[in-house]
Amino acid sequence: MNTDVLFEPIQVGNVELKNRIAMSPMNMGYTGPEGFTSEQSNAWYAGKNTLYHFRYI
């Protein structure tokens, strides 16, 4: 199976994405008292932003 297309840019509406790999939004309960992102949630998402976490089936 050729997966090269995953790393090609794609136009979605008026936004051009660098590649076709996406992660759905998730809420880990790390928001601040007003519901905004916190340093803890930023660190969690930054840790998920690696190819280590992606698996090819």
Residue pairs with C-beta under 8 A, 6 or more apart in sequence:
1 56
3 56
5 20
6 19
6 20
6 21
7 19
7 20
7 21
8 19
8 20
9 16
9 17
9 18
9 19
10 16
10 17
10 19
10 20
11 17
21 54
23 48
28 41
28 44
30 37
30 38
30 40
30 41
30 44
31 37
31 38
31 41
32 38
